Amino acid sequence: MNFDRKNLTNEQLLDLYKRILKPRLIEEKMLILIRQGKVSKWFSGIGQEAIACGVTAVLDKDEYILPMHRNLGVFTGRDIPLYRLFSQWQGKANGFTKGRDRSFHFGTQEYKIIGMISHLGPQMGIADGIALANKLKKNGKVTAVFTGEGATSEGDFHEALNIASVWELPVMFVIENNGYGLSTPTNEQYRCENLADRGIGYGMEAHIIDGNNILEVFTKLSELKASMIENPRPVLLEFKTFRMRGHEEASGTKYVPQDLMDLWAIKDPVDNYRKYLSELGVLTQEQDDEIRSEIKKEIDENWAMVQAEPELVATYEEELNDVYKPYEFEEVTPSDKKINIRLIDAISNSLKESMERHENLVIMGQDIAEYGGAFKITDGFVAQFGKERIINTPICESAVVSAGMGLSINGHKAIVEMQFADFVSTGFNPIVNLLAKSHYRWLENADVVVRMPCGGGTQAGPFHSQTNEAWFTKTPGLKVVYPAFPYDAKGLLNTSINDPNPVLFFEHKLLYRSIYQDVPKDYYTLPLGKASLLKEGKDVTIIAFGAAVHWALETLAKNPEISADLLDLRTLQPLDTEAIYASVKKTGKAIILQEDTMFGGVASDISAMIMEECFEYLDGPVKRVSSLDSPIPFTKALEDQFLAKGRFEEALKELMAY
């Protein structure tokens, strides 16, 4: 192995040795503890420590790093107290996730480390968002994100690199090419000779680096970082290395040819660097023994601290209280000045006023800049707020949602517009596994609103007409808002943007230009989780949201003899169960109208809750009315038949006659 110290001092050389040795000695301790049954699971980075240690040594303490399983050197390089790391691995309270997630599945703002989720790909989009925030702040900071050669096959890899290149984001994309994705060798994963060659397709600078040579890693990345600060841009880095142990300890290495193991054993990054320093006269045997002794002492003392730490005690309150970041609703009461506007205008006004109110708010989406969005909601925003805050994105949903998380991590608010709610399926993973779970896992909130133009009635067919709120009401950690009127849309969107938790904000396309209302001209807020009682009656409770509210109003107008409470839910998560129960207990009958298909929809849960909480007050069965259990069709006759609107009046009359 060819080491070149270049202009590094003896002190720098020794610092790098201590950095690379510490994770190796910790790992050796963990492997002993695993055999003793004292550690349940371990993902070994033995053989590739030079990468994590070198990258961390190059970046400043306030520059974000997004590591993976095998990057212990990132955590030790940021000087996290070992007892906290050990506590994390053992599921103790002094860890970073309160026992809710394991090993390296955590982040810490204190040390500017953002940990992975098992789905791998989203963290590359997070790095884009963090780097975008740095670029907006003009602070000259660089972000580094790790991935393995296996995850380069994921769509998020392509999306994140493409975004970083188009937006010229200062991100180091670090690929640890260690030969195997679990047991799958590289020749079964990709056909290009080197993964760095993919940089050409993104118009991105790329380098191949010896991942077992700590000096090559450190000196090359030091040069690159200085250049990236001077000329902000992403860089693709392929580190050739090898994983000397199994994917995790239970996997073993029987699938790896022995001659390959022998070849890479000779290239051990710690042993070879130690020999080099010894030959230089920088490291004596006595010094080496002393360094090792100090590290081992630190390991043993910190391990003992964790063993003395009590086991976690599970409580309902602790678990449920951390699903969302606490948020005190800030009521802003509007003046009496009103203007008669459409739902679409109310949403546009909210976005504009929120952009003025929050200087750190960024809106991202397809065609939202000069074009003004598919529905022209952000028309004129670029002229007022600039392209730095109104950002056109490539056609990719997943990495853009992840970038929203990155913006939130780095001190910004983000709004992501889905051109149509249907398209959220290609951004589903980061919403339900990243945004929704982050606060519960490590108390990092996702200050992201995802706008969802949805719904049928416009003959747009199966891919532009779904109302898919039930995909998200099922997921703890998300808030789901679905207004039916301009007044509610503006006030609730303002609150959703203020709320530091992730919000799915549904906007029914058919209502955009058909529903008018007198709406305050200036800024105001409405609380989430409060239903609106639109009509009061004594015989039946009608529960609806979105376009279904207007279907119910039309039906009641045609049937004035029906005395009904009409509840517009407005917010589906949190749900105003208090208002629902109070109304049902008063009227004795309940019917729930939704545009979504029946099975697994919101109406099913509301029906079950009413049966559980109000059974003794009921004078008839709880009815649900929904669209057909089929994809939504295109032709008007088929769509009219599909939608719940045509079946509601009959179902309501049947319930009244019960």
N, C-alpha and C positions, 0 to 999 in steps of 0.2 A: 504494500500500500504506500502510495507516494504522498507524504505530508509536506506541505510548504507553509512555513510560519509567516512568510512575507514580512510585514513590519510589526508583527505582534510582539509585545513585551513578554518577558518571563512570567510576570504576574497574570497577564491575560491567558497565557498558555495553561498555567496552573488553575486559573478560575474555570476554564473549559473542562479541565480534567475533573475537578470537584463536581461540576455540573453533570457530567456524564457518568461518573462513578456512583453518585448518590441513588439514582433510580435503579441501577443495577443491584446495589446492595439491598435496597428495599425489596426488590423482586426476589432475590435469593431468600430473604427472610419469609416472604409470603409463600414461596413454594414449600418451605419447611412447614409452615403453619397449615397449609392445605393438606399436606400428608398427615398432619396431626388432627385434622378435622376441625381446626379452629377458624378457618376461613372457608366460606362456601364456594366461591367462584373467583376465578382470576383470568384476566386477559393479558397475556405476557407480551411485553415489548422487547424482550431480550434479543439483541442482535440489531436493533434499529434505533437505539437511544440517541445516536448522534443527530438525528433529524430534529426531534422534539427539543433537545437541549440546544442545538445550534440556532434554530429559529427563535426560541425564547430569549437566547442571549443577544440576538440582534435587535429585537423589538424593545421599545421603552416600556416601562412598567404600566403606563397609561394607554398603551396600544392593545387593542383587543386581539385575543387568540382564540380560535375555535378548534379545540382538539378532539381526538377520538379515543377509543379504548386503550390503544397502545402508546399513549403519549404522556406517560407518567412524568417525563422530564419537563413538560410544560408546567405541571403543577408544582413540582419541586423547584423548578427554575424561577417561579414567582414567589418562592419562599413561604408557601402556605405551611403553617405549623403542622407537623406530621400527625399529631394527635387528632387534628381535625380531619385529615385524610383518612386515617385509620378508623376514626369514628364513623365517617361516611361509609366506608366499606363494610363496617360491622352493623350498620343500621342504627347507630346510636344518636342521641339528641345533639351532640356537638358536631355532627356532620352537617352537610349542606342541604339535605332534603328531608329531615325529620323522619328518616326511615322509609320514605315513600318511593324512592328510586335507588338504584344500586350503583356500585362501582363509580364509573366516570360519567354517569348520566346526570350531570349537574352543572350549574354555572355559578359564578360568584362575581358580582359587580365590584366587590372590594379588590379582587385581584385581576379584574378585567379578563376573565376566562368564561367562555360560553360553551357549555358542554353539549354533547350530541343527544339526539334521540335515536332509537334503534332503526328508524327509517333512513338514517344517514343523509340522504340528499338535501333535505331542507336547510341544513346548516350552511351550505354554500350560498343559498339565497339570503340567509341571515347576514352573512359576511358582506354581501352586496349592500344590504340596508345600512349596516354599521358604517361601511365605507362611504355611502351616499351622505349619511349624516356628517361624517368628517369633512367631506367635500363642501357641504353647505356651510359648515362652521369655518371652513378655510383654515383648519388647524394643522395641516401638514402631516397628519397621522396616517400610518399604514396599518392594514388589517391582514392577518394571516389565518387561513382556514385549511384544516387537514381533511383529507379523504384517502381512501385506499383505492387500489387499482380496480377492485370489484365494483365500487360505487360509481366509477366513471361510466358504467353502463346505464345508470339511472338517468331518466329524463331531466331531473333537477340539475344534474351536472351540466348538461348542454344548456339549459335555460340560464343558469347562474353565470356561466362563462360568457354566454352571448350578451346578457344584460351588462355585465361588468365591462365588456369590450365596447359596446355601443355607448355606454354612459361614461367611459374612461374613468373607472373607479380604481383607486389604489389598493388592490387586493393581491396578496400572494396566495395563489391556489397551489397548495402543497399536496402532491400525490405521493404517498408512500407505496411504491410498487414493490411489495414483498413476495411476489411470486404466486400467491394463492389467495383466492377469496374463499375463506374457510378451507374447503378441500379442492376447489376448482382451480386448476392451473391457468396461467395467463393465456396459453394457446387455445383454451376453450372459452375465453372471455372476450377477446378482441383480435382483429386481424392486422391492425397497423403494427409496424415494427416497434415503434416507441409511442407511448401515450403523449409525449411532448409534441409529436408530430401533429396532434389535433389542434394545437395552437394556431396553425396556419389557417384552418377553417374559420377561426374566430377573429382573424386579424390580430392575433395576440402573440406577443413575444413569449418564447418558451425556451427552457433550458433543461438539460439532463445533468444531474449532479450525483456524485458518489455518496449515497446516503449512509455509508459506513465510515466516512472520513470527516470527522468533526471540524477540522480546519478548513476543508473545502466548503463545507456547509456554511460555516461562520463567515469566511472571507467573501465568498461569492454573494451571499445574501446581504452582507454589509454594503457591498458595492451597489447591489440592486436597490436596496432600500434608499440609499442616498439619491440614486437616479430617479426612483419613483416619487420622491418628495419634490424633486426639481421638475419632473415631468410626470404628473399623475397618470397612472395607467395600470391595468392588471398584468400580472405575469404568471404564466403557467410553469410550474416546477415539478419535474418528475425525478424523484429520488430513487435510485436503484438500491435496493436493500433486500433483506430476507428475514422472515420470521422463523426463529430457531425452535419455537415451541408451537403447540397446537393453537388453533383459533381461540380456544380457551382450554384450560388444563384437561378437562374431561375428553376433549377431542383427540388428544394424542397426535402423533406425526407419522403413523404407519403408511399414510398415503403418499409420503414424500420419499423419493429414491434416496438411498443412503449416500450415494456419491455426491448428490446435491447438498445434503446436510454437511458432509465432510468439506466440500468446497467452501461453503460459507462460514463454517467454523473457523477456517483459517483467516477469514476477513473480519473477525470479531472487532467491533469498533472500540471497545474499552481496552482490551488487551493490547491491541496494536498501537493505540495512542499512548498507553502507559510505556510501552517499549520505546517509542519514539522520544518521549520526554526524557526517559532514562538515558538514551544514547546522546541526547543533546546536553545532558548534565543539568537539566532543569529540575528533574525529580530524582531524588535519591531514594534508596530502599527505606531508609529511616523516615524520610518525609512521607512516603507512601503508606507505611505502616501507621504513622501518626494520623494521617488523613482518614484512613479506613477505620481506625479505632474510634475517632471522634464521631464519624457518621454512624457506626454501629451502636455506639453509646446513645446517640440521639434517637435512633430507631427503637432500641430496647426501652428507653425511658418513656418515650411517647406511646409505645405499645402497652406498657404497664399502666399508663394513665387511662387508656381506653378500656382495659380489662376491669379497672376499678369503677368505671362509669356504669351506672345502672341501666338495665334494659328499658326500652321505651314502654310506656303504658298507654294503651289505646283509649281515646275518648271520642265520643261522637262529636262533641262541640269543637274540639281541636281540628278534627278532620274536615268538618263541614265549613268551618269559618275560614279556611284557607283556600277554598275552591275559587273564590273571587277576591280581588284586592278590595279592601274596605273603601267605600265611596259614600260620602255624605252629599246627597242631592243639593245642588245650589239653585234655589228658586230665583228666577229672574222674572219679575212681573212686567209685562209690556205696558206701554202707554195706550191711550184710547184711539190713537190714529190707526185706522185700518184701511186696507185696500182689498178689493175683490179680485182674487187671483186663483189660478189653477193649482192642482197638486204639484205639477212639475215646476211651477214658479216658486212654490213654497220651499221645495227641496233646494232649488238653485239659490234662493235667498238665504237659506240656512247655511249652505256651503260658503257662500260669499261672506256672510257675517262672521262665521266661525273662522274663516281664513284671516279676517281682519283682527279677530279677537285673540287668536293663537298664532303667533309668529313662527312657531315651530311646527305648524301643521303642513303636511305634504299630501297632495292628491295624486294617485297613480292610476292609470288605466289605459285601455286601448283607444286611440283616436280622441282623447279628451282635451288635447291642447288646442292647436289652431282650429281644428275641426269642431271642437266643442262637445264631443261625445256623440254616440249613436242617437241620443234623444235631445241633444243640444243643451243639456243641463249646465255644462261648464263653458258655454259659449261666451267669449269675452274675458274669461278668467286669465288667460295668458297675458293679455294687455295690462291687466290690473296687478297680477301677482308674479308674473315672470315664469319662464320655462323651468327654472330651478325648483319651483314648488308645484307646478302643474305639469306633470311628467307623462308624456306618451310612453307606453311600454311596448316591447315586442309582443307578439301573440303568444303569450305564455302566462298561465295563471299561477302555477305552483310557486315558482321562484319569486313572483311579484308579491304574493302573500307573505312568503318568508322574508322578503326584503322589508315589508311592513313591520314584521317583528324586529328586524335589525334596526330600523329607524327608532322603534319604541325603546329598545335596549339602549340606544345611544342618544336618548333625550328628546325624541321627536314624537309627534302624533302622526298617524298615517290613516288615510282613507284609500281603500282599494275599490275601484269600480269594476264589477263584473259587467261586461257589455250586455249580457243576458244572464239571469240567474242560473239558467241551464248549464252555462259554461263553468260554473263553480266546481263541477265534477273533476275537472283537471287541476283544481287547486284544493281538493278536498283534504288531502293528507295533512298539509301544514295547518289547516284550520282546526281539524279535530284532534290532531296529535301534537301540535306545537302551540298554537295560540291558546287552545282550550286548557291545556294541562300545565302550562309553564308556572303559573302562580301557585298552583297546588304542589308542584314538584319542588320548586326552589325559590318560591316567593318573588318571582320576576313576572310582572304583569305584561300583558300585550295590549298596548294602547292603540288598537287598530279597529276601524270600522270597515266592514265589507258591505258595499252597497249592491243590492240585488234586484234589478228590474225583472219582474216576474209576471206570470199569470196569463190566462187565456182570454178568449173573446176577440182576438185580432186575427184569427186564421193564420197563425205563424207556424203551426205544425209542431211535431214532437220535440224539436230541439230548441225552440224559442218561446215556449208557452207554459212550461212547468211552474208550479208553485211548490217548491221543495223545502218548505220550512221544517218539516218533520225530520229531515236529515240532521238538523242541528239542535232542535229542542231536546233531542235524546242525549246530547253530549254535555255533561257537566263542565262548567267553566265558560260556556258561551252565553251571551244574552241575545235574545231574538225579538226584534221589534217589527210590527206590521201595521202601519197606520192606514186608515181608510179616507181621511179628510185632510185638506191642506193645512188647517190649523194644527192638527195633531202632528202631521208630518214635519212641519217646521220645528215645533217645540220639542218633539221627541228626538229628531236628528241632532238638534243642538245639544241635548242632554247626552245622547249616545257619543258624541264627539268629546264632551267633557269627561265622561266616564272613562277611567283608566283601564277598563276591562274590554275584551273583544266583543264586538257587537255585530250581528248579522242584521242589516237593515233592509227589509223587503219593501219594494216600491212597485205597486201594481201598474203595469203599462197601460191597461185599458182606462185606468183612472187618471193617468197623467194629464190628459187634455180635456177630459169630460166632466170633471168635478171641480166646481168653483166654490169659494167660500170667502167671507170677510176675514182677513188675517192681519194681525198687527204688523205695521210696517217695520218696527224695530225689533231688536233681539229679545227673545224670551225662552224659557225652558219649561218643560213638562216632566213630571216624574215618570220613570219606568215602573212597570208593575202595577199600574192603576188603570182599571177598565173605565169606560165611559158609558153611563146609562143614558141612552139616546131617547128611549121612550119608557114610560112607566105604565104598568097595567097590573091586573090582579089574577089572570087566569093561566098564564104560561110565561116561561122565561126562554127567550131566544138568545142564543150565544153565537156570535159570529166575529169575523175579522176580515180585513181586506175587502175585496170586491163583494164578498158574501154579505157584508153589512148593507150594501146598497140593494142587493137582491131582497133582503129581508124587509127593508124599508118599502120597496115597491110592492111587495106582497101584502104588507100591513095596510098600505094605502088603498089597495084593491079590496081589502076585507076589513072595513072599519069596525065591524062587530067584534073582532078579536081584540081582547084587552091583554096586552103583552108588555112585559119588561123586555127591552132590547138592549143587550150588553155588547158593546164593541170592545173586544179585549185589548186592542192596540198593542199590547206587549204579551208575547207568548212565553218568554222566559226573562225575568220572573213573571209568574202568572198571578193574577189577582183572584186568588181562590176565595178570599173574604167576600168580595162582591158577588161572585158566583153563588156561594152557599147562601148568602143573605137573600138573594133574589129567589132562588129555588125554594127555600124554606117559606117564603111569602106566597109564591104562586102554586106550588105543589106539582108543577109539570115543567119539563125542560126538553128543549130541542136544540141541537148543536148543528150549525150549518158551516161547512168548510168547502173551499174550492178543490182542495187536494183530494186524491183518491182515498178510499175508506180505510183499508187495512193499515194499521200502524200510524194513522194520522193523529193530529192533535185532538180531534173530537173523541177518539177512543179513550184517551187518558182522562179527558174531562168527564166523560160519561162514567168511567170507573170511579173517579173521585166523588162524583155526586152520589153514586150508589153507596159508597162507603160512608160518606159523611152526612147524607141527607135522606137516607132510605126511609126513615119513619115519617118524613114529611111528604113523600111522593104519592100522587094520586094517579100515576100512570107510568108506563115505561119511559126511560130516558131514550130519546130518539136521536139518531145521527143521520144527517143527510150530506152526501158527498158526491164527487164526480165518479164516473165509472172506473172500475179497477182495470184500466187499460192505459196505454200511452195516449197522450192527447193528439187527436187527429187534426188535419189541415182544413178540409172542406167544411164550409159553414154548417151544412146540415148535420155532418158527423160531429163537429165541435159542439153545436147546440145540444145534441143528444148526450154528449159526453159530460158537459158541465152540470153541476148540481142545481143550478138555477131553475131548470125546468121541472124538477121533482120536489122542490121545497114546499110549494103551496099545498099540494096534495098531502104530503107528510104532515104538515102543520095541522091541516083540517082533521086528519085521522087522529092525531094526538088530542085535539080539542074535543073530539067526539068520544074519546075513550071513557 
